[in-house]
Amino acid sequence: MAEIQCLKCEKTSEMMTEPLFMGKLEQEIKNSVCEACWTEWNKPGGVKTMVINEYQLNLGDENGRAALKKQMRAFFKLPDAGVEFKDYRT
């Protein structure tokens, strides 16, 4: 298995192999994010849910989906996030 250096937690981990979602961003996430950090974002009631609720995002709207992607990029510390991630959990 290929190993990656997670940009978020800065730990070395095996690359995720299972499908995450459809889209261009999937491979970048697989190359840069460990499974533990992905689970923190994507689990039910996780960070993704917090972002959707705090920003009252409508995912049926292109602007809502774009805002969620920007927040996801910022959370995972991916390049070109364009925003700073504010963690409302603390």
TIVO-2410 file (N, C-alpha, C; in nm, 3 decimals):
# residues 90
REC num residu      c1      c2      c3 atome chaine
REC   1      M   0.083  -0.119   0.000     N      A
REC   1      M   0.000   0.000   0.000    CA      A
REC   1      M   0.088   0.126   0.000     C      A
REC   2      A   0.040   0.226  -0.068     N      A
REC   2      A   0.111   0.353  -0.071    CA      A
REC   2      A   0.089   0.430   0.059     C      A
REC   3      E   0.191   0.501   0.102     N      A
REC   3      E   0.179   0.583   0.222    CA      A
REC   3      E   0.172   0.730   0.184     C      A
REC   4      I   0.100   0.806   0.266     N      A
REC   4      I   0.087   0.950   0.245    CA      A
REC   4      I   0.124   1.022   0.374     C      A
REC   5      Q   0.158   1.149   0.362     N      A
REC   5      Q   0.179   1.237   0.476    CA      A
REC   5      Q   0.054   1.324   0.484     C      A
REC   6      C  -0.026   1.304   0.588     N      A
REC   6      C  -0.151   1.378   0.604    CA      A
REC   6      C  -0.121   1.526   0.631     C      A
REC   7      L  -0.183   1.613   0.552     N      A
REC   7      L  -0.161   1.757   0.569    CA      A
REC   7      L  -0.226   1.808   0.698     C      A
REC   8      K  -0.335   1.747   0.740     N      A
REC   8      K  -0.408   1.794   0.859    CA      A
REC   8      K  -0.336   1.756   0.988     C      A
REC   9      C  -0.313   1.626   1.009     N      A
REC   9      C  -0.254   1.581   1.137    CA      A
REC   9      C  -0.103   1.562   1.128     C      A
REC  10      E  -0.049   1.570   1.006     N      A
REC  10      E   0.094   1.559   0.980    CA      A
REC  10      E   0.153   1.422   1.015     C      A
REC  11      K   0.068   1.319   1.015     N      A
REC  11      K   0.114   1.182   1.041    CA      A
REC  11      K   0.124   1.107   0.909     C      A
REC  12      T   0.210   1.006   0.908     N      A
REC  12      T   0.221   0.918   0.791    CA      A
REC  12      T   0.119   0.808   0.807     C      A
REC  13      S   0.049   0.778   0.699     N      A
REC  13      S  -0.059   0.680   0.702    CA      A
REC  13      S  -0.071   0.615   0.566     C      A
REC  14      E  -0.140   0.501   0.562     N      A
REC  14      E  -0.168   0.437   0.434    CA      A
REC  14      E  -0.273   0.518   0.359     C      A
REC  15      M  -0.258   0.524   0.228     N      A
REC  15      M  -0.352   0.595   0.144    CA      A
REC  15      M  -0.488   0.525   0.147     C      A
REC  16      M  -0.595   0.601   0.153     N      A
REC  16      M  -0.730   0.544   0.147    CA      A
REC  16      M  -0.754   0.489   0.007     C      A
REC  17      T  -0.821   0.376   0.000     N      A
REC  17      T  -0.847   0.314  -0.129    CA      A
REC  17      T  -0.996   0.307  -0.164     C      A
REC  18      E  -1.083   0.309  -0.062     N      A
REC  18      E  -1.226   0.298  -0.089    CA      A
REC  18      E  -1.278   0.428  -0.151     C      A
REC  19      P  -1.383   0.418  -0.231     N      A
REC  19      P  -1.440   0.540  -0.292    CA      A
REC  19      P  -1.494   0.634  -0.184     C      A
REC  20      L  -1.468   0.763  -0.199     N      A
REC  20      L  -1.514   0.862  -0.102    CA      A
REC  20      L  -1.639   0.934  -0.154     C      A
REC  21      F  -1.631   0.984  -0.273     N      A
REC  21      F  -1.740   1.056  -0.339    CA      A
REC  21      F  -1.700   1.075  -0.484     C      A
REC  22      M  -1.789   1.121  -0.564     N      A
REC  22      M  -1.758   1.146  -0.704    CA      A
REC  22      M  -1.704   1.288  -0.717     C      A
REC  23      G  -1.604   1.306  -0.798     N      A
REC  23      G  -1.556   1.441  -0.823    CA      A
REC  23      G  -1.405   1.448  -0.838     C      A
REC  24      K  -1.361   1.564  -0.883     N      A
REC  24      K  -1.219   1.588  -0.908    CA      A
REC  24      K  -1.138   1.595  -0.780     C      A
REC  25      L  -1.202   1.633  -0.671     N      A
REC  25      L  -1.133   1.654  -0.544    CA      A
REC  25      L  -1.096   1.524  -0.474     C      A
REC  26      E  -1.161   1.414  -0.511     N      A
REC  26      E  -1.139   1.286  -0.441    CA      A
REC  26      E  -0.993   1.242  -0.443     C      A
REC  27      Q  -0.928   1.244  -0.556     N      A
REC  27      Q  -0.790   1.198  -0.564    CA      A
REC  27      Q  -0.697   1.287  -0.485     C      A
REC  28      E  -0.722   1.417  -0.486     N      A
REC  28      E  -0.638   1.509  -0.406    CA      A
REC  28      E  -0.652   1.477  -0.257     C      A
REC  29      I  -0.772   1.447  -0.213     N      A
REC  29      I  -0.794   1.411  -0.073    CA      A
REC  29      I  -0.725   1.279  -0.041     C      A
REC  30      K  -0.739   1.181  -0.127     N      A
REC  30      K  -0.674   1.052  -0.103    CA      A
REC  30      K  -0.522   1.065  -0.096     C      A
REC  31      N  -0.466   1.158  -0.172     N      A
REC  31      N  -0.321   1.179  -0.174    CA      A
REC  31      N  -0.270   1.263  -0.057     C      A
REC  32      S  -0.362   1.330   0.017     N      A
REC  32      S  -0.319   1.427   0.117    CA      A
REC  32      S  -0.380   1.412   0.256     C      A
REC  33      V  -0.479   1.323   0.272     N      A
REC  33      V  -0.554   1.314   0.398    CA      A
REC  33      V  -0.560   1.170   0.445     C      A
REC  34      C  -0.537   1.149   0.575     N      A
REC  34      C  -0.545   1.013   0.630    CA      A
REC  34      C  -0.691   0.976   0.659     C      A
REC  35      E  -0.713   0.848   0.681     N      A
REC  35      E  -0.849   0.800   0.704    CA      A
REC  35      E  -0.909   0.855   0.833     C      A
REC  36      A  -0.828   0.872   0.937     N      A
REC  36      A  -0.879   0.926   1.064    CA      A
REC  36      A  -0.930   1.069   1.047     C      A
REC  37      C  -0.857   1.151   0.975     N      A
REC  37      C  -0.901   1.289   0.952    CA      A
REC  37      C  -1.023   1.293   0.860     C      A
REC  38      W  -1.025   1.205   0.760     N      A
REC  38      W  -1.143   1.198   0.672    CA      A
REC  38      W  -1.266   1.159   0.753     C      A
REC  39      T  -1.252   1.063   0.844     N      A
REC  39      T  -1.364   1.019   0.928    CA      A
REC  39      T  -1.411   1.133   1.018     C      A
REC  40      E  -1.317   1.210   1.073     N      A
REC  40      E  -1.353   1.325   1.157    CA      A
REC  40      E  -1.441   1.423   1.079     C      A
REC  41      W  -1.409   1.443   0.951     N      A
REC  41      W  -1.486   1.534   0.866    CA      A
REC  41      W  -1.621   1.473   0.827     C      A
REC  42      N  -1.621   1.347   0.785     N      A
REC  42      N  -1.735   1.289   0.715    CA      A
REC  42      N  -1.831   1.208   0.801     C      A
REC  43      K  -1.797   1.173   0.923     N      A
REC  43      K  -1.884   1.088   1.004    CA      A
REC  43      K  -2.016   1.161   1.033     C      A
REC  44      P  -2.122   1.085   1.062     N      A
REC  44      P  -2.249   1.150   1.099    CA      A
REC  44      P  -2.229   1.240   1.221     C      A
REC  45      G  -2.273   1.363   1.210     N      A
REC  45      G  -2.253   1.459   1.318    CA      A
REC  45      G  -2.112   1.515   1.325     C      A
REC  46      G  -2.033   1.490   1.222     N      A
REC  46      G  -1.894   1.535   1.219    CA      A
REC  46      G  -1.879   1.680   1.177     C      A
REC  47      V  -1.758   1.714   1.139     N      A
REC  47      V  -1.724   1.851   1.105    CA      A
REC  47      V  -1.803   1.900   0.984     C      A
REC  48      K  -1.824   1.814   0.885     N      A
REC  48      K  -1.902   1.853   0.767    CA      A
REC  48      K  -2.041   1.898   0.809     C      A
REC  49      T  -2.105   1.824   0.897     N      A
REC  49      T  -2.239   1.859   0.946    CA      A
REC  49      T  -2.234   1.994   1.019     C      A
REC  50      M  -2.130   2.015   1.101     N      A
REC  50      M  -2.115   2.141   1.172    CA      A
REC  50      M  -2.106   2.258   1.074     C      A
REC  51      V  -2.026   2.241   0.969     N      A
REC  51      V  -2.009   2.348   0.871    CA      A
REC  51      V  -2.142   2.378   0.801     C      A
REC  52      I  -2.212   2.274   0.759     N      A
REC  52      I  -2.340   2.293   0.690    CA      A
REC  52      I  -2.437   2.368   0.781     C      A
REC  53      N  -2.443   2.330   0.908     N      A
REC  53      N  -2.535   2.395   1.001    CA      A
REC  53      N  -2.492   2.537   1.037     C      A
REC  54      E  -2.366   2.559   1.066     N      A
REC  54      E  -2.319   2.691   1.108    CA      A
REC  54      E  -2.334   2.795   0.997     C      A
REC  55      Y  -2.306   2.755   0.874     N      A
REC  55      Y  -2.315   2.847   0.762    CA      A
REC  55      Y  -2.451   2.839   0.693     C      A
REC  56      Q  -2.540   2.755   0.743     N      A
REC  56      Q  -2.673   2.735   0.688    CA      A
REC  56      Q  -2.667   2.714   0.536     C      A
REC  57      L  -2.583   2.618   0.498     N      A
REC  57      L  -2.560   2.592   0.355    CA      A
REC  57      L  -2.674   2.512   0.295     C      A
REC  58      N  -2.714   2.551   0.177     N      A
REC  58      N  -2.812   2.477   0.098    CA      A
REC  58      N  -2.733   2.401  -0.008     C      A
REC  59      L  -2.720   2.269   0.009     N      A
REC  59      L  -2.638   2.191  -0.083    CA      A
REC  59      L  -2.708   2.166  -0.216     C      A
REC  60      G  -2.831   2.209  -0.229     N      A
REC  60      G  -2.901   2.205  -0.358    CA      A
REC  60      G  -2.861   2.321  -0.447     C      A
REC  61      D  -2.789   2.415  -0.388     N      A
REC  61      D  -2.745   2.535  -0.459    CA      A
REC  61      D  -2.595   2.526  -0.485     C      A
REC  62      E  -2.552   2.567  -0.601     N      A
REC  62      E  -2.410   2.562  -0.637    CA      A
REC  62      E  -2.323   2.643  -0.541     C      A
REC  63      N  -2.373   2.758  -0.495     N      A
REC  63      N  -2.296   2.840  -0.401    CA      A
REC  63      N  -2.276   2.768  -0.268     C      A
REC  64      G  -2.375   2.695  -0.222     N      A
REC  64      G  -2.364   2.618  -0.098    CA      A
REC  64      G  -2.261   2.507  -0.110     C      A
REC  65      R  -2.264   2.438  -0.223     N      A
REC  65      R  -2.166   2.330  -0.245    CA      A
REC  65      R  -2.025   2.387  -0.256     C      A
REC  66      A  -2.010   2.501  -0.322     N      A
REC  66      A  -1.878   2.565  -0.335    CA      A
REC  66      A  -1.825   2.609  -0.198     C      A
REC  67      A  -1.913   2.664  -0.114     N      A
REC  67      A  -1.871   2.706   0.021    CA      A
REC  67      A  -1.829   2.585   0.103     C      A
REC  68      L  -1.901   2.472   0.091     N      A
REC  68      L  -1.864   2.351   0.165    CA      A
REC  68      L  -1.728   2.299   0.118     C      A
REC  69      K  -1.702   2.303  -0.012     N      A
REC  69      K  -1.572   2.259  -0.064    CA      A
REC  69      K  -1.459   2.347  -0.013     C      A
REC  70      K  -1.482   2.479  -0.007     N      A
REC  70      K  -1.379   2.570   0.046    CA      A
REC  70      K  -1.350   2.538   0.192     C      A
REC  71      Q  -1.454   2.515   0.270     N      A
REC  71      Q  -1.436   2.482   0.411    CA      A
REC  71      Q  -1.365   2.347   0.426     C      A
REC  72      M  -1.398   2.252   0.339     N      A
REC  72      M  -1.332   2.122   0.344    CA      A
REC  72      M  -1.184   2.136   0.312     C      A
REC  73      R  -1.152   2.214   0.209     N      A
REC  73      R  -1.012   2.236   0.173    CA      A
REC  73      R  -0.937   2.302   0.289     C      A
REC  74      A  -1.001   2.398   0.357     N      A
REC  74      A  -0.938   2.466   0.470    CA      A
REC  74      A  -0.920   2.370   0.587     C      A
REC  75      F  -1.020   2.287   0.617     N      A
REC  75      F  -1.012   2.192   0.727    CA      A
REC  75      F  -0.897   2.095   0.708     C      A
REC  76      F  -0.881   2.045   0.585     N      A
REC  76      F  -0.775   1.949   0.556    CA      A
REC  76      F  -0.641   2.016   0.524     C      A
REC  77      K  -0.637   2.149   0.524     N      A
REC  77      K  -0.516   2.226   0.496    CA      A
REC  77      K  -0.465   2.201   0.354     C      A
REC  78      L  -0.558   2.183   0.262     N      A
REC  78      L  -0.523   2.166   0.121    CA      A
REC  78      L  -0.490   2.303   0.061     C      A
REC  79      P  -0.406   2.305  -0.041     N      A
REC  79      P  -0.371   2.432  -0.105    CA      A
REC  79      P  -0.495   2.497  -0.168     C      A
REC  80      D  -0.491   2.627  -0.182     N      A
REC  80      D  -0.595   2.704  -0.249    CA      A
REC  80      D  -0.731   2.694  -0.180     C      A
REC  81      A  -0.733   2.689  -0.048     N      A
REC  81      A  -0.860   2.683   0.024    CA      A
REC  81      A  -0.937   2.814   0.006     C      A
REC  82      G  -0.868   2.925   0.012     N      A
REC  82      G  -0.932   3.054  -0.006    CA      A
REC  82      G  -1.002   3.107   0.118     C      A
REC  83      V  -1.012   3.027   0.223     N      A
REC  83      V  -1.074   3.069   0.348    CA      A
REC  83      V  -0.996   3.008   0.464     C      A
REC  84      E  -1.020   3.062   0.583     N      A
REC  84      E  -0.961   3.004   0.703    CA      A
REC  84      E  -1.069   2.921   0.772     C      A
REC  85      F  -1.032   2.804   0.821     N      A
REC  85      F  -1.130   2.718   0.887    CA      A
REC  85      F  -1.150   2.763   1.030     C      A
REC  86      K  -1.275   2.786   1.069     N      A
REC  86      K  -1.311   2.823   1.206    CA      A
REC  86      K  -1.383   2.705   1.267     C      A
REC  87      D  -1.324   2.649   1.372     N      A
REC  87      D  -1.382   2.531   1.437    CA      A
REC  87      D  -1.479   2.576   1.546     C      A
REC  88      Y  -1.605   2.560   1.521     N      A
REC  88      Y  -1.710   2.602   1.614    CA      A
REC  88      Y  -1.734   2.500   1.725     C      A
REC  89      R  -1.663   2.388   1.721     N      A
REC  89      R  -1.683   2.284   1.823    CA      A
REC  89      R  -1.621   2.321   1.956     C      A
REC  90      T  -1.528   2.414   1.956     N      A
REC  90      T  -1.459   2.448   2.080    CA      A
REC  90      T  -1.512   2.575   2.141     C      A
***
